[in-house]
Amino acid sequence: MENNKKICPSCQSDKIRKYLYGRHFVADKREYIMGDHIIDDGSPRFHCDNCGIDYGEAEDSDNSSLVALQFKALNVSGQRS
């Protein structure tokens, strides 16, 4: 089984949150950190809560996580788009 736990390249902490880009309707702020509305060149993918560095390069596919979270939230609350 592959270990998907992220480790900070600077301080070796495992207190890592992933950036979410786009419209931030719903997100667990303990697991995610809110990015800008769009992904630019140099936009970070991860944030270390221990030492504060941002690292990794965000990809367009990272937005699919946000869409999945929003869809899940809408289904849970019973709202329809």
N, C-alpha and C positions, 0 to 999 in steps of 0.2 A: 504494500500500500504506500502510495507516494505522500510525503509530508508537504502540505500546501501552506504551512505556517511561514509567514514572511519574517525575515530578520533584517534589522537595520544594518546597512553596510558601514555606518560610522560608529555606533555604540553597541551593536549586537543585541539590542533590545528586541523583544517580540511584540511590543506595543505599537503596532502598525495599523494605520487606517488607509483605505483606498480612497482616492479622489473620485467624486462623481461630478460629471459635467453636464450642463443642460439645465432644464427647469427642475427645481428641487421641490416637488410636491411632498414627497415622502422619502425619508431615509432615516435609518437608525444612526444617529450621530456618534454613537459609541463605536460603530463599525466603519462609518464613512465620514469623509470630510468634504465639504461642499466646494467645488471648483467654480470656475466662471461658467458662462452660458455656452461657450464654445471651446474646443480644444485647439490651442495655438501651438506652433513649433516651440518646443521647450516646456510645455505644460507638464507638470509632474504627475506621476501615477500613484505614488505612495507618500505618506507622511508619517514620521516617527514622533509619537507623543512624548517619548523620553528625552530626546535631544533636539527635536524641533526641525530636523532637516526634511526637505522634500527631495524625492529621488525617483528614478525611473522615468520613462517617457510615455505619456498617455497616448493611447491609440483610439481611433474612431470607434473600434469595437467596444471600448470601455463604456460608451453611451448605452449599449444594449443592456447593461446591468441596471441602469436607471429605468429604462423602459420596463424591464421585468419587475422591478420594485413597485413602480406606479401601477402596473396592471394587477399585481397581487393585492395592493392596498385597495384598489377600486373593487375588486372581487370580495374582499373581506368586509368592506363597508356597505356593499350592496348597491353602490352607485354604478351607473352605466354611462358609457361615453356616447 
